[in-house]
Amino acid sequence: MKVFNLCLWHVIRRSIFQLPAQDGTNRRFLIMPYKVITCRTLVLSPWLDKDTSPSATKKLDLDGWKDVMRSPLQEEPNERASESEEGSHLAATRDLVEMWRLSGKVIPENISEEELKILMECPTKSSKKKYLKFLAKKEVLKKAKKEKLEKQKEAKKELRLKAKENFDGGLKNTFLLKFWSRSEDTIYNWRAAQSLIFGQPLVFDMAYENYMARREMENAVKQLMESEGVNRRALDPFHLHYCNLEVGSQYHKEFIKRYGEAWDNLFVTVTEKAHVEIFPRDQLVYLTADSPNVMKTFDHDKIYIIGSIVDKSIQTGVSFARAKRLKLATARLPLDTYLQWSEGAKNLTLDQMMRILLTVKDTGDWKEALQFVPQRKHAGFIETVSYSKHQIDTWKKTRRYDKMASQENACKPFTPNFSKREVKKRW
């Protein structure tokens, strides 16, 4: 073993090494590994007696030796370097926040590590200041809400004390049976559990994470939580499916952050698979505002898909293009048929879509279902019974013409103030 270690040391130090022979002479040999070694194996066979057996030769696999020696030495420093760099960036961001706080900027009192990481990802100084201002306003609202809840608790305690003082020991004479909130929750949960077996599926497509900013994604999660609550309280709830929801994605992290431990107890099917892998294509209908097909009646045999996207900039055609790529049937709500909706994008929030679909599923009446469309988006309902389709179309055209004329009349009083030079520029 000593001879082996000595030989290995001399091979590394120089290509000429010295081995003692029996006659006492020193013989030198030039070893050239790149010519001798063909299979990446170093053969160390000292010059010994002729009687030495061939089993004494020892082999060392260079590839395996390099993998064993280099892998821990390379990975650990890289991980430590990345952790140290991230820690240094977070420390620098904290120092920047403290400096802005001392200079009088609008800064929240408490900032979590997650918020610091989001702040660190902001590209410009103005975006960082805006995000800190948003966090400060959010903190003020939280404090006000907390104070309001504490006041309400104190008021309830005072009412209970007064009720105990005025209580004479007799029972109230009433024929009404009191239901507690926990019994209502039990009924709602039982209906939601039944919908997992017998309910009509309704799919929320979660494949739009890359199309939204962080605030838009958080707003989408809020709307999905509201939709789940509305569905759970319905008489005949849907069987909700959250498809294309990857574990560890921003969507998934936001859900866990808001739901907490209740996320694992929801009566919702969450899967990373796409809806086309779970349901047959001929039953799927993608609901999108850009579809040319109008949804006239609610089909209880179809499986409707809603794109889980919230875009303040209104990216038209995103969900419609995705449905076309997947070769799915599309449909849109009959907003033009029942509402005086001449202009503007016909995009609704996810909870509004849920309320509309639940109502039209139970009643079949579009007029009752479209009551959940905000009144700021339209000018009222159209009486389709007393007017024909041709009359409604002409009325919409005249309404659009009147609106354009009113806009032109609003601009006319400012025309005399224009100079000749500006008029020439126009021409």
Rosetta blueprint (number, residue, H / E / L):
1 M L
2 K H
3 V H
4 F H
5 N H
6 L H
7 C H
8 L H
9 W H
10 H H
11 V H
12 I H
13 R H
14 R L
15 S L
16 I E
17 F E
18 Q E
19 L E
20 P E
21 A L
22 Q L
23 D L
24 G L
25 T L
26 N E
27 R E
28 R E
29 F E
30 L E
31 I L
32 M L
33 P H
34 Y H
35 K H
36 V H
37 I L
38 T L
39 C L
40 R L
41 T E
42 L E
43 V E
44 L E
45 S L
46 P L
47 W L
48 L L
49 D L
50 K L
51 D L
52 T L
53 S L
54 P H
55 S H
56 A H
57 T L
58 K E
59 K E
60 L E
61 D E
62 L H
63 D H
64 G H
65 W H
66 K H
67 D H
68 V H
69 M H
70 R H
71 S H
72 P H
73 L H
74 Q H
75 E H
76 E H
77 P H
78 N H
79 E H
80 R H
81 A H
82 S H
83 E H
84 S H
85 E H
86 E H
87 G H
88 S H
89 H H
90 L H
91 A H
92 A H
93 T H
94 R H
95 D H
96 L H
97 V H
98 E H
99 M H
100 W H
101 R H
102 L H
103 S L
104 G L
105 K L
106 V L
107 I L
108 P L
109 E L
110 N L
111 I L
112 S L
113 E H
114 E H
115 E H
116 L H
117 K H
118 I H
119 L H
120 M H
121 E H
122 C L
123 P L
124 T L
125 K H
126 S H
127 S H
128 K H
129 K H
130 K H
131 Y H
132 L H
133 K H
134 F H
135 L H
136 A H
137 K H
138 K H
139 E H
140 V H
141 L H
142 K H
143 K H
144 A H
145 K H
146 K H
147 E H
148 K H
149 L H
150 E H
151 K H
152 Q H
153 K H
154 E H
155 A H
156 K H
157 K H
158 E H
159 L H
160 R H
161 L H
162 K H
163 A H
164 K H
165 E H
166 N H
167 F L
168 D L
169 G L
170 G L
171 L L
172 K L
173 N L
174 T L
175 F L
176 L L
177 L L
178 K L
179 F L
180 W L
181 S H
182 R H
183 S H
184 E H
185 D H
186 T H
187 I H
188 Y H
189 N H
190 W H
191 R H
192 A H
193 A H
194 Q H
195 S H
196 L H
197 I H
198 F H
199 G L
200 Q L
201 P E
202 L E
203 V E
204 F E
205 D E
206 M L
207 A L
208 Y L
209 E H
210 N H
211 Y H
212 M L
213 A L
214 R H
215 R H
216 E H
217 M H
218 E H
219 N H
220 A H
221 V H
222 K H
223 Q H
224 L H
225 M H
226 E H
227 S H
228 E H
229 G H
230 V H
231 N H
232 R H
233 R L
234 A L
235 L L
236 D L
237 P L
238 F L
239 H E
240 L E
241 H E
242 Y E
243 C E
244 N L
245 L L
246 E L
247 V L
248 G L
249 S L
250 Q H
251 Y H
252 H H
253 K H
254 E H
255 F H
256 I H
257 K H
258 R H
259 Y H
260 G H
261 E H
262 A H
263 W H
264 D H
265 N H
266 L L
267 F L
268 V L
269 T E
270 V E
271 T L
272 E L
273 K L
274 A L
275 H H
276 V H
277 E H
278 I H
279 F L
280 P L
281 R H
282 D H
283 Q H
284 L E
285 V E
286 Y E
287 L E
288 T L
289 A L
290 D L
291 S L
292 P L
293 N L
294 V E
295 M L
296 K L
297 T L
298 F L
299 D L
300 H L
301 D L
302 K L
303 I E
304 Y E
305 I E
306 I E
307 G E
308 S L
309 I L
310 V L
311 D L
312 K L
313 S L
314 I L
315 Q L
316 T L
317 G L
318 V H
319 S H
320 F H
321 A H
322 R H
323 A H
324 K H
325 R H
326 L L
327 K L
328 L L
329 A E
330 T E
331 A E
332 R E
333 L L
334 P L
335 L H
336 D H
337 T H
338 Y H
339 L E
340 Q L
341 W L
342 S L
343 E L
344 G L
345 A L
346 K L
347 N L
348 L L
349 T L
350 L H
351 D H
352 Q H
353 M H
354 M H
355 R H
356 I H
357 L H
358 L H
359 T H
360 V H
361 K H
362 D H
363 T H
364 G L
365 D L
366 W H
367 K H
368 E H
369 A H
370 L H
371 Q H
372 F H
373 V L
374 P L
375 Q H
376 R H
377 K H
378 H L
379 A L
380 G L
381 F E
382 I L
383 E L
384 T L
385 V L
386 S L
387 Y L
388 S L
389 K H
390 H H
391 Q H
392 I H
393 D H
394 T H
395 W H
396 K H
397 K H
398 T H
399 R H
400 R H
401 Y H
402 D H
403 K H
404 M H
405 A H
406 S H
407 Q H
408 E H
409 N H
410 A H
411 C H
412 K H
413 P H
414 F H
415 T H
416 P H
417 N H
418 F L
419 S L
420 K H
421 R H
422 E H
423 V H
424 K H
425 K H
426 R H
427 W L
